[in-house]
Structures are given as C-alpha cells and as structure tokens.
C-alpha cells in the first residue's frame, strides 16, 4: 500500500470541502440564488470594499450550478493530484490558496463590480501557473519541457474559451495564473530540482508588490 505521504490527501480534502459547501448551498435555497451565494461568501465588490475581505478566500470554495461544480472538481482532481505529487502537500496547498486569493483580488479590481463571483477556477489557473514556473525554471529537462508545452496549450485553450464566452471572470483567471507562477517560485519544487535563492526572493517581492501597486493605481487605494 502507498503511504500517506504519497497520497494526494490535500486534493481530496479540497474536493470534499467544495462538494460539502455546494450541498450546503443547495439546501439553503440553491447554488444559483443570489442571497445564498452572498450568505455563503461569494465575491461581491460592494461588500468586499465595505470590509468583508474574507470573501476573496471563501469565494474559491463556492460554485454556481451543478455544471460549474463538476467541471471545476474534475479539473481539480486531475491537476491537483499531479501538482501535489510534484510540490508535496503543504506547498501545493499554499499555491492553491494564494492563487485563489490572487485571482479573486484581480477579479475584484478589473471585472464587473456588480456581479457575484465564485468558483475554484482562480486557484485552478494558479496550478497551471505553477506548472509554467517549473517549465521556466527547469527548461533543460526534456520531460519538464514536454510537460510545459502541453500545459501551455491547455492554458491557451482555456483563455480562448474565456474570451469567447460571456460572464467569465477573465481577470480572475489571469490573476490566479500569475499568482500561481510566482508563489510556486517562492515555495519551490524540491522534488523536481532547486530554484536559486535570488530567483525565489525576486518572485516573492513581485508577489507582494504587484497587488499593492494595483491597489493604488487601479483600485485608487480602495478609497
């Protein structure tokens, strides 16, 4: 039997949490009901700007309708198991959560301010960003190089879908992608190889500075 260290336990835990929260939404009145989504912590700009910043976190565990849930959970099952195997349990969790927060922050600044937003896709795009970081950091590895090409195609397809569809949180997806790339560089991927300390520090500085800069230039300092 495989020991616990080799099992994608964090991925499974995230799947269970999202499904349980979704069932809670359904029991409370429906996952497509605005009042339920607001009550469960969906991202809604007026409330976030009013001080409910925790919505940038809770929104990544909510879903709007069965199809939304099934698509994201299938993606999480595929990407999560692979990511957790590469990064390890706690690094994977950090990448997932920071990506979700980063994506929701970007969506808050750039997307329609009067629309309820929810879903794991901001965090899932972060996992794609983490794979890009690996490909960029270990580009001399043929296997890593081939894997990165595949994920570049997947990212391209997803972004093309985002552009051609209405009601998609494009800013949130791009924000999650970038946040995932940066935080993955900060925490590193020791199971693949070593990333230079200078590069990790630089990525950490950008990860912290970029949201602050955006808050001032785009969000007007949230005045």
FIDOTI-594024 format. One line per 8 residues: number of its first residue (from 0); their letters; for each residue x, y, z of N, C-alpha, C, O. Coordinates in steps of 0.05 Angstrom, whole numbers, plus 5000, padded with zeros to 4 digits. Layout:
N
NUM) A) X/Y/Z/X/Y/Z/X/Y/Z/X/Y/Z ~ ...
***
This chain:
223
0) XXXXXXXX) 5017/4976/5000/5000/5000/5000/5017/5025/5000/5039/5026/5012 ~ 5007/5046/4986/5021/5071/4986/5018/5085/5013/4996/5084/5025 ~ 5039/5097/5024/5037/5110/5049/5023/5137/5046/5019/5146/5023 ~ 5016/5150/5068/5000/5174/5068/5015/5197/5053/5003/5214/5041 ~ 5041/5197/5055/5057/5218/5043/5054/5218/5013/5056/5239/5000 ~ 5049/5195/5001/5046/5193/4972/5018/5197/4962/5013/5198/4938 ~ 4999/5199/4980/4971/5202/4973/4964/5232/4970/4974/5248/4986 ~ 4949/5240/4949/4942/5269/4946/4920/5277/4966/4898/5284/4958
8) XXXXXXXX) 4926/5275/4991/4905/5279/5012/4894/5308/5012/4871/5312/5018 ~ 4911/5327/5005/4902/5355/5004/4882/5359/4981/4861/5372/4985 ~ 4888/5347/4959/4869/5349/4936/4842/5337/4943/4822/5349/4938 ~ 4843/5313/4955/4818/5300/4963/4803/5317/4984/4778/5319/4983 ~ 4818/5329/5002/4805/5346/5023/4791/5370/5010/4769/5377/5017 ~ 4805/5383/4990/4793/5405/4976/4768/5397/4961/4748/5412/4960 ~ 4769/5374/4948/4746/5364/4934/4722/5360/4953/4700/5368/4947 ~ 4727/5348/4976/4706/5343/4995/4694/5369/5005/4670/5372/5008
16) XXXXXXXX) 4712/5389/5012/4702/5414/5022/4684/5428/5002/4663/5438/5008 ~ 4693/5429/4976/4677/5442/4956/4650/5429/4952/4630/5442/4948 ~ 4650/5402/4952/4625/5388/4948/4606/5393/4972/4582/5397/4968 ~ 4617/5392/4996/4600/5396/5020/4589/5425/5021/4566/5429/5028 ~ 4606/5444/5013/4596/5472/5013/4574/5474/4992/4554/5488/4996 ~ 4578/5461/4969/4558/5463/4948/4531/5450/4957/4510/5461/4952 ~ 4533/5428/4971/4508/5416/4982/4495/5434/5002/4471/5436/5003 ~ 4512/5448/5017/4501/5468/5036/4486/5491/5021/4465/5499/5030
24) XXXXXXXX) 4498/5499/4999/4484/5520/4982/4457/5510/4973/4437/5524/4974 ~ 4457/5485/4963/4432/5474/4953/4411/5472/4974/4387/5478/4969 ~ 4418/5463/4998/4400/5460/5020/4390/5487/5030/4367/5490/5040 ~ 4407/5508/5027/4400/5534/5037/4381/5550/5018/4372/5571/5024 ~ 4377/5538/4994/4359/5552/4975/4368/5551/4946/4354/5561/4929 ~ 4391/5539/4941/4400/5536/4914/4426/5551/4908/4430/5574/4916 ~ 4444/5538/4894/4471/5549/4889/4470/5572/4868/4490/5585/4864 ~ 4447/5576/4855/4445/5597/4836/4427/5620/4846/4420/5638/4831
32) XXXXXXXX) 4422/5619/4872/4407/5640/4885/4425/5661/4897/4443/5655/4912 ~ 4421/5686/4889/4440/5708/4897/4442/5710/4927/4464/5713/4938 ~ 4420/5709/4941/4420/5711/4970/4437/5689/4983/4451/5694/5003 ~ 4435/5665/4973/4450/5643/4983/4480/5647/4978/4496/5643/4996 ~ 4487/5655/4954/4515/5659/4947/4527/5681/4964/4550/5679/4974 ~ 4512/5703/4968/4522/5724/4986/4526/5714/5014/4546/5720/5027 ~ 4506/5699/5024/4508/5689/5051/4530/5670/5056/4542/5668/5077 ~ 4538/5654/5035/4559/5635/5037/4587/5647/5032/4607/5633/5036
40) XXXXXXXX) 4588/5671/5022/4614/5684/5019/4624/5689/4991/4648/5689/4987 ~ 4605/5691/4972/4614/5697/4944/4627/5724/4943/4623/5741/4960 ~ 4644/5728/4922/4657/5754/4918/4637/5774/4907/4626/5769/4885 ~ 4633/5795/4921/4615/5817/4911/4629/5843/4919/4631/5849/4943 ~ 4637/5858/4899/4655/5881/4903/4644/5900/4925/4660/5908/4942 ~ 4619/5909/4924/4610/5928/4944/4614/5918/4973/4621/5934/4990 ~ 4610/5892/4977/4613/5881/5004/4643/5879/5011/4651/5883/5034 ~ 4659/5871/4992/4688/5869/4997/4699/5896/5004/4714/5899/5023
48) XXXXXXXX) 4693/5916/4988/4702/5943/4993/4691/5954/5020/4703/5973/5031 ~ 4670/5942/5029/4658/5951/5054/4672/5937/5078/4664/5941/5101 ~ 4692/5921/5072/4708/5909/5094/4706/5879/5096/4720/5867/5113 ~ 4690/5866/5079/4687/5837/5080/4708/5823/5062/4701/5810/5043 ~ 4733/5828/5069/4756/5818/5053/4758/5787/5052/4770/5776/5034 ~ 4746/5775/5072/4746/5745/5073/4732/5733/5049/4737/5709/5044 ~ 4716/5748/5035/4702/5737/5012/4722/5730/4989/4716/5713/4972 ~ 4746/5742/4989/4766/5735/4969/4776/5706/4974/4786/5693/4956
56) XXXXXXXX) 4773/5697/4999/4780/5670/5006/4757/5650/5002/4760/5630/4989 ~ 4734/5657/5014/4712/5639/5013/4701/5634/4985/4690/5612/4980 ~ 4703/5654/4968/4692/5651/4941/4703/5627/4926/4690/5616/4908 ~ 4728/5620/4932/4741/5598/4916/4729/5570/4924/4736/5550/4911 ~ 4713/5569/4944/4701/5544/4952/4671/5541/4945/4658/5521/4950 ~ 4661/5562/4932/4632/5562/4924/4630/5557/4894/4648/5563/4879 ~ 4607/5546/4886/4602/5542/4857/4573/5548/4851/4555/5546/4868 ~ 4569/5557/4826/4543/5566/4817/4531/5546/4797/4537/5547/4773
64) XXXXXXXX) 4516/5527/4807/4504/5506/4790/4520/5481/4789/4545/5481/4793 ~ 4507/5459/4782/4520/5433/4782/4542/5431/4761/4563/5420/4767 ~ 4538/5442/4737/4558/5440/4716/4583/5455/4724/4605/5445/4719 ~ 4580/5478/4737/4603/5493/4747/4620/5476/4766/4644/5475/4765 ~ 4605/5464/4785/4619/5447/4805/4633/5423/4792/4656/5418/4797 ~ 4619/5409/4774/4630/5385/4762/4655/5391/4745/4675/5376/4746 ~ 4654/5412/4730/4677/5420/4713/4701/5426/4730/4723/5417/4725 ~ 4697/5442/4751/4719/5450/4768/4730/5427/4785/4754/5425/4789
72) XXXXXXXX) 4712/5410/4794/4722/5388/4810/4737/5367/4793/4756/5355/4803 ~ 4728/5363/4769/4742/5345/4751/4770/5356/4746/4790/5341/4746 ~ 4772/5382/4741/4798/5395/4736/4816/5393/4761/4840/5388/4759 ~ 4804/5398/4784/4819/5396/4809/4829/5368/4813/4852/5365/4822 ~ 4813/5348/4807/4822/5321/4811/4846/5314/4793/4865/5301/4802 ~ 4846/5324/4768/4868/5319/4750/4893/5335/4757/4914/5324/4762 ~ 4889/5362/4759/4912/5379/4764/4922/5377/4793/4946/5378/4798 ~ 4903/5373/4811/4911/5372/4839/4929/5348/4846/4949/5351/4859
80) XXXXXXXX) 4921/5325/4836/4937/5301/4842/4965/5303/4830/4985/5296/4842 ~ 4967/5314/4806/4993/5318/4793/5009/5339/4807/5033/5335/4812 ~ 4997/5361/4814/5011/5383/4828/5020/5375/4855/5043/5380/4863 ~ 5003/5361/4870/5010/5353/4897/5033/5333/4897/5050/5332/4915 ~ 5033/5316/4876/5055/5297/4873/5082/5310/4868/5103/5300/4876 ~ 5081/5333/4854/5105/5347/4847/5115/5366/4869/5138/5366/4876 ~ 5096/5380/4881/5104/5400/4901/5103/5390/4930/5115/5402/4948 ~ 5088/5369/4935/5084/5360/4962/5059/5373/4974/5048/5392/4963
88) XXXXXXXX) 5050/5363/4997/5025/5371/5008/5023/5400/5015/5006/5414/5004 ~ 5041/5410/5032/5037/5438/5042/5043/5458/5020/5030/5479/5019 ~ 5063/5453/5003/5069/5472/4981/5046/5473/4962/5039/5495/4953 ~ 5034/5451/4956/5011/5450/4938/4988/5467/4950/4975/5482/4936 ~ 4983/5463/4976/4961/5478/4989/4966/5508/4989/4948/5524/4983 ~ 4991/5516/4994/4998/5544/4993/4994/5556/4965/4983/5577/4962 ~ 5003/5541/4945/5000/5550/4917/4970/5553/4911/4962/5573/4899 ~ 4954/5534/4918/4925/5534/4912/4912/5558/4926/4897/5573/4912
96) XXXXXXXX) 4916/5562/4951/4903/5583/4966/4912/5611/4957/4895/5629/4954 ~ 4938/5615/4954/4948/5641/4946/4939/5648/4917/4933/5671/4911 ~ 4938/5627/4900/4928/5632/4873/4899/5640/4873/4891/5659/4859 ~ 4883/5627/4890/4855/5634/4892/4851/5662/4902/4834/5677/4891 ~ 4866/5670/4922/4865/5697/4933/4874/5717/4912/4861/5738/4908 ~ 4896/5711/4898/4907/5730/4878/4887/5733/4855/4883/5755/4845 ~ 4875/5711/4846/4856/5713/4825/4831/5729/4833/4821/5745/4817 ~ 4821/5724/4857/4798/5739/4866/4804/5769/4870/4787/5786/4866
104) XXXXXXXX) 4828/5775/4878/4836/5803/4881/4837/5816/4853/4828/5839/4850 ~ 4848/5802/4833/4849/5813/4806/4821/5817/4795/4815/5837/4783 ~ 4804/5797/4800/4776/5799/4791/4762/5822/4804/4745/5835/4792 ~ 4768/5827/4830/4756/5849/4844/4763/5876/4831/4746/5893/4830 ~ 4787/5879/4822/4797/5904/4811/4787/5908/4782/4781/5931/4775 ~ 4787/5887/4766/4783/5891/4738/4756/5881/4726/4748/5891/4705 ~ 4742/5864/4740/4717/5853/4729/4693/5870/4737/4695/5889/4753 ~ 4670/5862/4727/4645/5876/4732/4641/5877/4763/4640/5857/4776
112) XXXXXXXX) 4639/5901/4773/4637/5905/4802/4611/5898/4814/4609/5895/4839 ~ 4590/5894/4798/4564/5888/4809/4555/5859/4804/4531/5854/4805 ~ 4574/5842/4798/4567/5814/4793/4578/5796/4815/4600/5800/4824 ~ 4562/5777/4823/4571/5757/4843/4591/5738/4829/4585/5728/4807 ~ 4613/5732/4842/4633/5715/4830/4640/5693/4850/4643/5698/4874 ~ 4643/5669/4840/4650/5646/4857/4662/5624/4840/4658/5623/4816 ~ 4677/5606/4853/4688/5583/4839/4717/5578/4844/4732/5597/4852 ~ 4726/5554/4840/4753/5546/4845/4772/5552/4822/4796/5547/4823
120) XXXXXXXX) 4761/5564/4800/4777/5567/4776/4801/5586/4780/4822/5582/4767 ~ 4799/5606/4798/4822/5623/4803/4845/5607/4814/4868/5611/4806 ~ 4839/5589/4832/4860/5572/4844/4870/5551/4823/4894/5545/4823 ~ 4852/5541/4807/4860/5521/4787/4878/5533/4766/4897/5520/4757 ~ 4873/5558/4758/4891/5571/4740/4918/5575/4753/4939/5576/4739 ~ 4918/5578/4779/4943/5581/4794/4960/5555/4791/4985/5557/4790 ~ 4947/5532/4791/4962/5507/4788/4974/5506/4760/4997/5496/4757 ~ 4960/5516/4740/4972/5518/4713/4996/5536/4713/5016/5531/4700
128) XXXXXXXX) 4994/5558/4728/5016/5577/4730/5040/5564/4744/5063/5569/4737 ~ 5035/5547/4763/5056/5533/4777/5071/5514/4758/5096/5511/4760 ~ 5057/5501/4740/5070/5484/4720/5087/5501/4701/5108/5492/4693 ~ 5078/5525/4695/5094/5543/4678/5120/5550/4692/5141/5552/4680 ~ 5118/5555/4718/5142/5562/4734/5162/5539/4733/5186/5544/4730 ~ 5153/5515/4735/5170/5491/4734/5184/5490/4706/5208/5485/4704 ~ 5168/5494/4686/5179/5493/4658/5199/5515/4654/5219/5510/4640 ~ 5195/5538/4665/5213/5561/4662/5239/5556/4678/5261/5564/4669
136) XXXXXXXX) 5236/5545/4701/5259/5541/4719/5276/5517/4712/5301/5517/4717 ~ 5264/5497/4700/5279/5472/4693/5276/5466/4663/5270/5443/4656 ~ 5280/5486/4647/5276/5483/4618/5296/5465/4604/5291/5456/4582 ~ 5318/5458/4618/5337/5440/4606/5329/5410/4610/5342/5393/4598 ~ 5308/5405/4625/5298/5378/4630/5278/5371/4608/5257/5384/4606 ~ 5284/5352/4590/5267/5345/4567/5238/5338/4576/5219/5346/4563 ~ 5236/5323/4598/5209/5315/4607/5193/5339/4616/5169/5341/4610 ~ 5206/5356/4631/5193/5380/4641/5185/5398/4617/5164/5410/4617
144) XXXXXXXX) 5203/5400/4598/5198/5417/4575/5174/5407/4559/5157/5423/4551 ~ 5172/5381/4556/5149/5369/4541/5123/5374/4557/5102/5380/4545 ~ 5124/5371/4583/5100/5375/4600/5091/5404/4598/5067/5410/4597 ~ 5110/5422/4599/5104/5451/4598/5090/5458/4572/5071/5474/4572 ~ 5099/5446/4550/5085/5451/4524/5056/5443/4525/5038/5457/4515 ~ 5051/5421/4538/5023/5411/4540/5006/5430/4556/4983/5436/4549 ~ 5018/5440/4578/5002/5459/4594/4999/5486/4581/4979/5500/4586 ~ 5018/5494/4565/5015/5519/4550/4991/5517/4531/4976/5536/4528
152) XXXXXXXX) 4989/5495/4518/4966/5490/4501/4940/5491/4516/4920/5503/4508 ~ 4940/5478/4540/4916/5477/4557/4908/5506/4566/4885/5513/4566 ~ 4928/5521/4574/4923/5549/4582/4912/5565/4559/4893/5580/4563 ~ 4924/5562/4535/4914/5576/4512/4885/5570/4506/4869/5587/4500 ~ 4878/5544/4507/4851/5536/4502/4831/5548/4522/4810/5558/4515 ~ 4839/5548/4547/4822/5559/4568/4819/5589/4565/4796/5599/4569 ~ 4840/5603/4559/4838/5632/4556/4822/5639/4531/4807/5659/4531 ~ 4824/5623/4510/4808/5628/4486/4778/5624/4493/4761/5639/4484
160) XXXXXXXX) 4773/5603/4508/4745/5599/4517/4735/5622/4534/4712/5631/4530 ~ 4752/5633/4551/4745/5655/4568/4737/5680/4551/4717/5693/4557 ~ 4753/5685/4531/4749/5708/4514/4723/5706/4498/4709/5726/4493 ~ 4716/5682/4489/4693/5679/4472/4667/5674/4487/4646/5673/4474 ~ 4668/5672/4513/4644/5668/4529/4638/5692/4546/4656/5706/4555 ~ 4613/5697/4551/4605/5719/4569/4603/5709/4598/4599/5685/4603 ~ 4606/5727/4616/4603/5721/4644/4626/5705/4656/4624/5694/4678 ~ 4649/5705/4642/4673/5692/4653/4691/5711/4667/4696/5734/4657
168) XXXXXXXX) 4702/5703/4689/4720/5721/4705/4748/5719/4693/4766/5706/4705 ~ 4752/5733/4671/4778/5731/4657/4801/5743/4674/4822/5731/4676 ~ 4795/5765/4687/4816/5778/4704/4823/5759/4727/4846/5757/4735 ~ 4803/5746/4738/4808/5727/4760/4825/5704/4751/4843/5695/4766 ~ 4820/5694/4727/4835/5671/4717/4864/5679/4712/4883/5665/4719 ~ 4868/5703/4699/4895/5712/4694/4910/5719/4720/4934/5713/4723 ~ 4895/5730/4739/4907/5736/4765/4916/5711/4779/4937/5710/4791 ~ 4899/5690/4778/4906/5665/4790/4930/5652/4777/4948/5641/4790
176) XXXXXXXX) 4931/5654/4750/4953/5643/4735/4980/5656/4743/5000/5642/4748 ~ 4980/5682/4744/5004/5697/4752/5012/5691/4781/5036/5687/4787 ~ 4992/5692/4798/4998/5687/4827/5009/5658/4831/5027/5654/4847 ~ 4998/5639/4816/5008/5612/4818/5037/5609/4809/5053/5595/4821 ~ 5043/5623/4787/5071/5623/4777/5090/5634/4798/5111/5622/4803 ~ 5082/5656/4810/5100/5670/4829/5103/5654/4855/5125/5650/4865 ~ 5080/5646/4867/5082/5632/4893/5095/5605/4890/5108/5596/4909 ~ 5092/5592/4867/5106/5566/4863/5136/5571/4862/5151/5554/4871
184) XXXXXXXX) 5144/5594/4851/5173/5600/4851/5183/5606/4879/5207/5600/4885 ~ 5166/5618/4895/5174/5624/4923/5177/5599/4940/5198/5595/4953 ~ 5158/5581/4939/5159/5557/4956/5177/5536/4944/5187/5519/4958 ~ 5182/5537/4917/5200/5518/4904/5188/5491/4899/5165/5485/4907 ~ 5203/5475/4885/5194/5448/4878/5217/5429/4882/5229/5419/4862 ~ 5224/5423/4907/5248/5407/4913/5247/5378/4901/5268/5366/4898 ~ 5223/5368/4895/5221/5342/4884/5230/5342/4854/5235/5321/4842 ~ 5231/5366/4843/5240/5369/4815/5269/5378/4813/5285/5368/4798
192) XXXXXXXX) 5275/5398/4829/5302/5410/4829/5303/5435/4846/5282/5442/4858 ~ 5326/5447/4848/5330/5471/4865/5327/5496/4848/5339/5499/4827 ~ 5312/5516/4859/5310/5542/4847/5328/5561/4862/5329/5560/4887 ~ 5342/5578/4848/5362/5595/4861/5348/5613/4882/5325/5621/4878 ~ 5362/5619/4903/5351/5636/4924/5344/5664/4914/5324/5675/4922 ~ 5361/5674/4896/5356/5701/4885/5330/5701/4870/5314/5720/4872 ~ 5325/5681/4854/5300/5680/4838/5276/5677/4856/5255/5690/4851 ~ 5278/5662/4877/5256/5658/4895/5250/5684/4910/5226/5691/4913
200) XXXXXXXX) 5270/5699/4918/5266/5724/4932/5253/5744/4913/5235/5759/4920 ~ 5263/5745/4888/5252/5763/4868/5222/5758/4863/5206/5777/4862 ~ 5215/5732/4861/5187/5725/4857/5170/5733/4881/5147/5742/4878 ~ 5182/5730/4905/5167/5738/4929/5162/5768/4930/5141/5776/4938 ~ 5182/5783/4922/5179/5812/4922/5157/5821/4902/5140/5837/4909 ~ 5157/5809/4879/5137/5815/4858/5109/5807/4868/5090/5821/4864 ~ 5108/5784/4881/5082/5773/4891/5070/5792/4911/5045/5796/4912 ~ 5086/5805/4928/5076/5823/4948/5072/5851/4937/5052/5864/4943
208) XXXXXXXX) 5090/5860/4920/5089/5887/4909/5067/5891/4889/5054/5912/4888 ~ 5062/5871/4872/5043/5875/4850/5015/5881/4860/5002/5900/4850 ~ 5004/5867/4880/4977/5874/4890/4976/5902/4902/4956/5916/4898 ~ 4997/5910/4916/4998/5936/4927/4998/5958/4906/4984/5978/4908 ~ 5013/5953/4885/5014/5972/4863/4987/5974/4848/4978/5996/4842 ~ 4975/5951/4844/4949/5950/4831/4928/5964/4848/4910/5978/4838 ~ 4929/5960/4874/4910/5972/4892/4911/6003/4891/4891/6016/4892 ~ 4935/6013/4887/4939/6042/4886/4931/6053/4858/4917/6073/4856
216) XXXXXXX) 4941/6040/4837/4937/6050/4810/4909/6044/4799/4897/6061/4786 ~ 4899/6020/4804/4873/6012/4793/4851/6016/4813/4829/6027/4807 ~ 4856/6008/4838/4835/6009/4858/4834/6036/4872/4817/6040/4890 ~ 4852/6054/4865/4852/6080/4878/4858/6079/4908/4849/6096/4923 ~ 4872/6058/4916/4878/6055/4945/4854/6046/4960/4854/6047/4985 ~ 4832/6037/4946/4807/6028/4959/4794/6050/4975/4783/6046/4996 ~ 4797/6075/4965/4784/6097/4979/4754/6097/4975/4739/6114/4985
***
